[in-house]
Amino acid sequence: MAERAGRVEGKVAIVTGAGSTPGPGIGTGKASAVVLAREGASVLLVDLHPERAEETRKMIEEEGGRAEVFAADATKAAECEAMVKAAVDAFGTVDILVNNIGLASLGTVVDTTEEAWDRALDINLRTAFLSSKYAVPVMAEKGAGSIVNISSISALRGDGTLAYSAAKGGLLAMTVDMAFAHGRQGIRVNAVAPGHITTPMVMSVSAPGPRAEYMNQLRSEAGLLGTPGTGWDVGWAVGFLASDEARWITGVTLPVESGVLSVTPLMMAPYLRGVPEP
């Protein structure tokens, strides 16, 4: 394994959605799991598609880390309870939970179906609720723990993803309430709000070809830095918030978005000129 700071040395982490959707780049769950392993944690890799989590496990073990795969549908309470038990059985406890499961969905309030609404809330919000429900008691029993919820800047600004934005906004509210309820039990709860990063999940909602490349370029140009973001940028933020270096940080949302929340479309116009749409 490459030289590391050991920020979470000896700790046990659960990362949900720890595999990447097939496609170019790396997902936020996979990156978060690898970063935590590199920093010394043993990681339970949870995914509905265990073959995707196996790819993450292989990457971790090739670098000398420890990881196990657990297949689960985190929208079901019994499977989340079993997930936490599996981490305790395999590694002895749970110190860190990364609620990363997400599914993008496009649509306004008019064209979003009831089915799409329910699915977005189930996958993006219910999974974090149920995973936390069973992890918190383990953390509370020993008086320490860190939960990191992966939200989105879609929760903070409009972008035509109504159901997804609502679910990710609910996740931010849940972050604050959990931080309030469990802080005196030694549990910190924070959120990361990724911006226009390029991940396999993001690319999966765009048809491949010139149009997808164009949209990816726009994402890169949208922020103040004018550079592309990836799942690794989210993983590094998770590693910090999960570590004792963030011991006095709780109930906050950390934007990882190249300053895009400070930018209006009008401000970006000069940068977007000369980027022809295919």
N, C-alpha and C positions, 0 to 999 in steps of 0.2 A: 504494500500500500504506500502511496505517496506520503511524504512527510505531512503531518497534520497538527493542528493546534490542540486536539483532544477536547473540544468544547463540551462534548456530551459523553466523555469517556465513562464506560461502565454503566450507562443508562440503557433503558429499554424503550423502544419506540414502536408505535403502531402507525403505519401510513396507509390510509384507505385510498383506493384508486392508484395503487403503486405501479401499475403497468401503464404503458403508453398506447394510445390508439395507434394502429398501424399508419405509417406515413413518415415524412421527413421531420427531423428535429427530435426533441425529447419533451415528454410531458412533465408537468409540474410535480406530480406524485412520484414519478420515477426519479427525477432530479432531487427532490427532497429526501427520498429514501437513501440515495447514494451519498448525498452530502452528510446526512446524519451518520451513516455507516463510516464514512471517511473520518468523521469527528469522534468516533469511538463507540457509537451506540450499536446494540443488537436490534435488528429491525424485523418486525412482523409485516410482511408485504401482503396486503389484503386487496383482492380484486375479484370482480365477478367473472373475469376471464383469467384463470390461473396461468395459462400459457404466457400471457403478457407479463405477469408478475415474475414468472420464471426467468424471463430475460433480464429483469432487474436483479434478481437474486444472483444470476450468473455474473453479472457485471460487478456486483458487490463482492462476491467470493473470489473473483479473479484478482481483486485488489486487496484481498486478505481480510475482508470484513465478515460479519456474521449476519445471516438473514434466513428466515423461513417464509414459505408461501402459505397463505390461508385463503381458500376460495370461499367467498361469501357474497350474498345479496344483502347489502347493508340497509335496504329498505325494510328488512324484516328483523324484528326485535330479537327473536331467538338466535339468529345468526350473528348479530352484533354481540350478544351475550357470550356466545361460543367463541367469537373472535377474541374477546378480552381474556377469556379463560385459556385460550390457546397461547396467548402471549405470556401469561403467568406460568403455564405449564412448561413452556419452552425456555423461558429466560428468567423466571422468578418474580416478575412484577411488571408494572407499567409506569413509566416516568413521563412519557411524551405521547401525545396523540395528535396526528396531523389529519384533519378532516379535509380531504382533497377531492372527493368524488364530485364530478361536475358534468353537465351536459348542456351544450350551447343550443339555443333555439331562437329563431328569428320570428318576428311578428309583432304587430301593434295590438292594442286592446280590441280592435275590430276584427282582425283576421286570426287572432289566436283562438284555437279551439279549446273547449273544456278539457279534452284529453291531453292536449299539449300543456295546458296550465297545470293539470294534476301531475303529469309526468315531470315537469320542471321542478315543482315543489318537492315531489318525492325524492328525486335524485339529488338535487342540489341542497336541500334543506333537511328533509326527514333523515337522510343518512347521517348527517352530522349530529342531529338530535339523538338518534338511537345509539350511535357510537359513543357519544359523550355520556349518555345515561348510564352505561355500564363501565366506562373507564373511570369516571369521577370517583365512585366509591373506593376503588383500589388506590387511587392517588390520595384520597382523603384519609384513608386508614393509616398511611404513613406520614401524612402531613406535608406532601410535596408533589408537584406535578406541573406540567406545562401543556396547554392545548393551543394549537395553531389552526385556525379555520381559514381555508382558502376561499376568499370572496372574489370580487371583481370590481373594476371601476365602473362597470355597468350598473352597480348599485348606487353610484354617486353621480352619474350623469346619463342623460338619455342617449340611446343608440339603437332604438328599434328592436329591442329584445325583451319585450314586456315581461313574459313569464320568468325568463332567466334573471332579469334585473330584480324582479320582485323576490325571487328566492334568495338571491345573493344579498339583497337588502335585509331580508329576514335573518340571514346568517350574521350580519353585522349587529343587528339588535340582540340576537342570541349571544353573541360574543360579550357584549357589555353586561347583559343580565347574568351570565355565568360567572363573569369576573366579579360582579357584585356578590353573588350568592356563595361563592366558594373561595374567595380570597383569604378569608381567615382560616381556611383549611390548608393554606399553603399552595393553592392551585392558581396559577396564572393563566389567563385566557386572552389571546390576542388574535388578530386577523391580518392577513396579507391581501391586498387588493391589486392583483396584476393588471397591467394596462394592455396595450396592443402588442402582446408578445406573439411570437410565432411558435406554435406547438402543433403536434399532430392533430389534436382535437380541433383547433382553430382552422387548420388547413382542410379538415374533413368536411367543413360546411361550405367550402369553395370548390367549384369545379376546377380540376387541374388544367394547366395551360396558361396562356398569356394573361387571362383575367386574374387568376390566382396570384401570379407573379406581380401584377399591377397592384392588387390589394395589399400584398405583402410589403411592397415598396411604400405605399401610403401609410401603412402601420409604422414603418421605420421612420418616416418623415413627420409623423404626427406629434412627436414629443420635442421637448426643448433640446435634447441631445442629438436628435436626428440620426440615431443609430438603432439597429434592430435589437429587440429583447428576446430572450429565450426562457425555457423552463428553468435553466440554471440560475437565472437571476432571482426567480422565486425560491428555488431551493436554498440559495445562500441566505436569503432573508429568513426562511424557516429555521435554518440552522442557528442563526443568531437569536431569534425569539425563543427557541426551545432551550437555549443554553443559559447557564447561570450569569453570563454577561448581561442578560436582560432581566436580572432578578428583581428589579424594581419597576418593571414595565408590565402593566396589565390593563385590559379593557380598551386597548387602542387598535386602530387600523393603520397598518403600514402600507402606503401606496408604493408599488414597484412599477413605475409607469413613465419614466423619462420626463416627468413634469407635465404630462399631457393634461392633468386636471387644472393646470394654470393657463392653458392655452385655449383661445377661441378659434373657430374656423377661420375668421377673418384674419387673425394674426398669422395663421399658417399659410395664407394664400401665396405669399412670395416664394415659399419653399416648395409649394406644390406645382407651381408653374414649370412647364417643361417636362412634366411627367405625363405623357399622353396616355389616355385610356385606350386599350386595344379594342 
